[in-house]
Amino acid sequence: MKCRSCNKEEFLEFISLNRQPPANAFLKESDFDKEVLYPLDVTCCRNCLLVQLTDESYIPRDKLFLDYAYASSISGGLRNHFTELADKIKSEFNPKIVVDIGSNDGVLLKPLLELGCKAIGVEPAGNLAEQANNNGLATICSYFDKDTVNKIISDNGKADIVVASNVFAHLDEYHDIIENVKRMLSENGTYIVEVQYFADMIRDMTFDNIYHEHVLYYTIHSMINLFDKHNMTVYNVEKIPTHGGSIRAYISEGKSPQQSVNNLIREEKENGIDNLQTLENFNKKLQNNIEQIRELFVKLKKDNKRIFGYGAPAKSSTMINSIGLDNSNIELIIEDSPLKQGLFTPGSHIPITSPDILEKEIPDYLMIFAWNYSDEIIKKVEDKYQKLNYIIPMPELRVILKE
């Protein structure tokens, strides 16, 4: 294979999580026999340090994103995050037009609109685009391709800000996307990218963030290398807490890197993020973590404990299938999103239900798969139902026993 950034062919292959289904491919029971599994292997380019899926693990986007079961507005934490981002965009840039790539159900469009910004979403998932438009949030149901950019420019003019929050790692045709962003931006416009931060994944061993929808895994080194090829500068960067640790990068033409970028480059060097040996060590620790969680479930099953899950984000699929769990280990998974209730988890076929199940069924343990929202989930459960024992698998395995 060739690197998706620099086109070189020298790789370190360092993570293998076996064959898995697409992480958001939730199923009806009648679809079990149609399910397809793919390798889930990650490699790193020795030249530009971009961590990425292998070619064998890559799944074409039309099999992933045309009907999507994740609505961002379900999460109070994400709603707050995007409200904060909208406030920041308004106060720092005061843009006339903002374009949001992969706008989901309009979770960023809504607060931008309320602040007086003209906000346009581009979302390929028909179900989510329809939901956003029904709520008065202007959304084009499409990929961010040349024709879509031409339509937006023709109808509205160029954008002062283009945003891609947790979608830039999902996209294929990366170089075309960046060139489309450049055409979309007004003079001195800024591209704001939020991606999960691979250095945090290494530090916290959050292997569940690896799944087929995430084709690329960025550090500041690899992001700079990618945008350099398009004469764009990563001029500012912030660490943000979403999805267990992310970065928000500000990218433009003709600007110089601020101290925040230089500081993060130095931090990555000090922590060995630019060292291939660090990646090899990460894989060894990752396999140990998988085994640790697996051993806990063996023990609990031996003790005849009932275990429910809470939260069915995409990353739960990676964890469940890597460990080898199914509905013999986890009876069901509670999920707030109605889009997933009544379906089954990919690969493991665990039924997904609403939180109301806790009114009549009480497990011995509740495994929080949406671990980055564990405090929010525990408060929600205990305010409405009762105290339970909890298993929180990340960043390190914790078991919280009720008093």
TABEL-V85908 format. One record per residue. N is the residue number from 1. SS is DSSP state (H for helix, E for strand, - for the rest). PHI is phi in whole degrees, -180 to 180 (NA if undefined). D_LAST is the distance of its C-alpha to the last C-alpha in Angstrom with 2 decimals. Layout:
BEGIN
n: <N;N>
ss: <SS;SS>
phi: <PHI;PHI>
d_last: <D_LAST;D_LAST>
END
This chain:
BEGIN
n: <1;2;3;4;5;6;7;8;9;10;11;12;13;14;15;16;17;18;19;20;21;22;23;24;25;26;27;28;29;30;31;32;33;34;35;36;37;38;39;40;41;42;43;44;45;46;47;48;49;50;51;52;53;54;55;56;57;58;59;60;61;62;63;64;65;66;67;68;69;70;71;72;73;74;75;76;77;78;79;80;81;82;83;84;85;86;87;88;89;90;91;92;93;94;95;96;97;98;99;100;101;102;103;104;105;106;107;108;109;110;111;112;113;114;115;116;117;118;119;120;121;122;123;124;125;126;127;128;129;130;131;132;133;134;135;136;137;138;139;140;141;142;143;144;145;146;147;148;149;150;151;152;153;154;155;156;157;158;159;160;161;162;163;164;165;166;167;168;169;170;171;172;173;174;175;176;177;178;179;180;181;182;183;184;185;186;187;188;189;190;191;192;193;194;195;196;197;198;199;200;201;202;203;204;205;206;207;208;209;210;211;212;213;214;215;216;217;218;219;220;221;222;223;224;225;226;227;228;229;230;231;232;233;234;235;236;237;238;239;240;241;242;243;244;245;246;247;248;249;250;251;252;253;254;255;256;257;258;259;260;261;262;263;264;265;266;267;268;269;270;271;272;273;274;275;276;277;278;279;280;281;282;283;284;285;286;287;288;289;290;291;292;293;294;295;296;297;298;299;300;301;302;303;304;305;306;307;308;309;310;311;312;313;314;315;316;317;318;319;320;321;322;323;324;325;326;327;328;329;330;331;332;333;334;335;336;337;338;339;340;341;342;343;344;345;346;347;348;349;350;351;352;353;354;355;356;357;358;359;360;361;362;363;364;365;366;367;368;369;370;371;372;373;374;375;376;377;378;379;380;381;382;383;384;385;386;387;388;389;390;391;392;393;394;395;396;397;398;399;400;401;402;403>
ss: <-;-;-;-;-;-;-;-;-;-;E;E;E;E;E;E;E;E;E;E;-;-;-;-;-;-;E;-;H;H;H;H;H;H;-;-;-;E;E;E;E;E;E;E;E;-;-;-;-;-;E;E;E;-;H;H;H;-;-;-;H;H;H;-;-;-;-;-;-;-;-;H;H;H;-;H;H;H;H;H;H;H;H;H;H;H;H;H;H;H;H;H;H;-;-;-;E;E;E;E;E;-;-;-;-;-;-;-;H;H;H;H;H;H;-;-;-;E;E;E;E;E;-;-;-;H;H;H;H;H;H;H;H;H;-;-;-;-;E;E;-;-;-;-;-;H;H;H;H;H;H;H;H;H;H;H;-;-;E;E;E;E;E;E;E;-;-;-;-;-;-;-;-;H;H;H;H;H;H;H;H;H;H;H;E;E;E;E;E;E;E;E;E;E;E;E;E;H;H;H;H;H;H;H;-;-;H;H;H;-;-;-;-;-;-;E;E;E;-;H;H;H;H;H;H;H;H;H;-;-;-;-;E;E;E;E;E;E;E;E;-;H;H;H;-;E;E;E;E;E;E;E;-;-;-;-;-;-;H;H;H;H;H;H;H;H;H;H;H;H;-;-;-;-;-;H;H;H;H;H;H;H;H;H;H;H;H;H;H;H;H;H;H;H;H;H;H;H;H;H;H;H;-;-;-;-;E;E;E;E;-;-;-;H;H;H;H;H;H;H;H;H;H;-;-;-;-;-;-;-;-;E;E;E;-;-;-;-;-;-;-;-;-;E;-;-;-;-;-;-;E;E;E;-;H;H;H;H;H;-;-;-;-;-;E;E;E;E;-;-;H;H;H;H;H;H;H;H;H;H;H;H;H;H;-;-;-;-;E;E;E;E;-;-;-;-;-;E;E;E;-;-;->
phi: <NA;-112;-60;-72;-103;-105;73;-82;-125;-106;-132;-107;-92;-133;-134;-132;-116;66;-88;-144;-80;-56;-67;-103;-88;-67;-121;-88;-58;-70;-98;-55;-78;-98;-67;-117;-105;-130;-60;-127;-123;-121;-132;-130;-72;-69;-86;-110;70;-79;-86;-157;-66;-71;-58;-67;-92;-75;-116;-55;-62;-66;-89;-117;-118;-76;-140;-119;-99;-123;-107;-62;-69;-61;-88;-61;-63;-72;-59;-64;-60;-76;-65;-64;-65;-61;-60;-68;-61;-65;-73;-91;-120;44;-76;-82;-132;-123;-113;-110;-84;69;-77;57;-93;92;-64;-94;-59;-61;-66;-64;-61;-66;-89;93;-89;-80;-124;-124;-100;-124;-141;-76;-77;-59;-64;-77;-61;-64;-61;-64;-63;-63;-94;79;-108;-60;-138;-94;-84;-171;-80;-85;-109;-61;-64;-66;-62;-60;-64;-63;-64;-63;-85;-131;94;-78;-97;-78;-134;-118;-118;-137;-101;58;-128;-66;-80;-90;-79;-105;52;-60;-68;-65;-60;-64;-65;-66;-62;-60;-68;-74;-79;-73;-59;68;-70;-127;-99;-107;-119;-113;-139;-61;-97;-65;-63;-70;-61;-66;-63;-98;58;-88;-67;-68;-78;-93;-158;-62;-65;-92;-82;-120;-132;-95;-115;-67;-59;-71;-68;-62;-59;-68;-75;-56;-67;-115;56;-116;-113;-78;-100;-152;-150;-132;-86;-132;-85;-61;56;80;129;-136;-125;-113;-108;-110;-131;-156;-94;78;-112;-101;-61;-85;-62;-59;-70;-62;-65;-72;-60;-64;-63;-64;-64;-63;-93;73;-68;-91;-109;-63;-65;-60;-69;-65;-65;-58;-63;-63;-66;-58;-64;-65;-65;-59;-66;-63;-68;-61;-64;-62;-70;-61;-64;-66;-66;-62;-88;59;-86;-85;-126;-106;-104;-134;93;-123;-69;-56;-67;-64;-64;-60;-64;-61;-77;-70;-79;94;-88;-157;-75;-85;-101;-122;-65;-163;-124;-86;-142;-73;-77;-62;-62;-105;-63;91;-100;-127;-70;-63;80;-93;59;-88;-67;-112;-136;-85;-62;-61;-58;-73;-75;-129;-124;-119;-81;-75;-139;-116;-87;-92;-76;-84;-63;-71;-117;-62;-63;-63;-69;-61;-63;-61;-65;-79;-71;-104;-118;-159;-69;-133;-86;-126;-114;-115;-79;-134;-67;-133;-63;-132;-119;-107;-98;-66;-74>
d_last: <53.68;54.39;51.92;51.11;51.71;54.57;56.12;56.10;55.40;53.74;50.10;47.29;45.40;41.95;39.23;39.33;36.57;38.72;39.98;37.87;38.54;38.63;35.07;35.65;37.73;35.46;37.20;38.21;38.26;42.07;42.06;40.37;43.75;44.97;42.26;43.61;41.89;43.03;42.61;39.99;41.52;41.65;44.46;45.50;49.02;50.40;52.70;50.63;47.08;45.98;43.18;43.83;43.66;46.46;49.21;48.13;44.64;46.05;45.90;48.39;46.86;48.32;46.03;42.95;43.32;45.61;42.81;39.43;36.05;34.26;34.58;33.42;33.06;30.08;27.85;27.30;26.97;30.36;31.99;31.14;32.40;35.70;36.17;35.94;38.39;40.77;40.75;41.53;44.34;45.85;45.76;46.95;49.41;50.24;51.32;53.57;52.38;49.16;48.89;45.50;45.76;43.24;42.27;39.98;39.50;40.76;37.55;39.68;42.85;41.38;40.49;43.74;45.72;44.12;45.24;48.78;49.01;50.79;48.26;49.16;46.83;47.88;45.68;46.87;44.33;46.22;43.24;41.69;45.09;45.90;42.64;43.32;46.94;46.03;43.93;46.97;45.95;49.04;48.22;50.68;49.66;50.86;50.26;51.20;54.66;58.11;59.02;55.87;56.51;60.11;59.12;56.70;59.32;62.05;60.13;58.30;59.53;57.66;54.08;53.16;49.69;48.60;44.87;43.22;39.42;37.88;41.04;43.37;41.75;42.28;45.99;48.97;52.42;50.80;54.12;55.39;52.26;52.78;56.45;55.58;53.23;56.12;58.44;55.93;55.39;57.73;59.36;56.75;53.99;50.61;48.57;44.81;42.82;39.06;38.05;35.09;35.77;36.37;35.90;32.25;31.92;33.29;31.09;27.79;28.89;28.34;30.71;29.50;31.70;34.70;36.17;39.61;39.58;39.18;42.58;42.54;40.00;41.15;41.27;43.41;46.07;46.44;46.29;49.06;51.13;50.90;51.93;54.63;56.50;56.80;57.78;54.54;52.54;48.80;49.24;45.73;42.21;38.71;35.34;32.98;29.34;29.95;29.24;27.47;30.46;33.94;37.17;39.38;43.01;46.02;49.21;52.79;56.40;58.21;55.33;54.41;50.97;49.02;47.22;43.89;45.44;46.95;43.69;41.81;44.69;44.49;40.71;41.12;43.91;41.92;39.03;41.52;40.95;44.71;44.77;44.84;43.32;40.08;39.97;40.59;37.76;35.43;36.25;35.48;32.01;31.47;32.29;29.90;27.02;27.98;28.03;24.58;23.03;25.34;24.25;20.55;21.74;24.05;21.32;19.06;22.24;23.23;20.00;20.84;17.79;18.42;18.26;19.24;20.34;20.30;23.45;26.82;28.58;31.55;29.74;27.38;30.59;31.38;28.05;28.04;31.70;31.71;28.96;30.56;27.87;28.91;27.90;27.52;24.48;23.19;23.86;24.31;23.71;22.85;25.23;26.02;29.70;31.95;34.31;32.12;30.71;32.61;33.57;32.53;31.54;34.50;35.19;32.03;32.61;29.02;29.20;28.01;26.86;25.73;22.20;23.26;22.45;18.79;20.20;21.22;19.70;16.03;15.66;13.36;13.49;14.99;17.43;18.43;22.13;22.88;20.81;22.83;21.37;17.73;16.64;18.92;17.74;13.98;15.00;17.49;15.30;12.59;15.52;17.39;15.31;11.59;8.27;9.01;9.01;11.74;14.77;16.75;20.11;21.95;23.17;21.45;19.19;15.46;12.55;9.24;6.40;3.77;0.00>
END
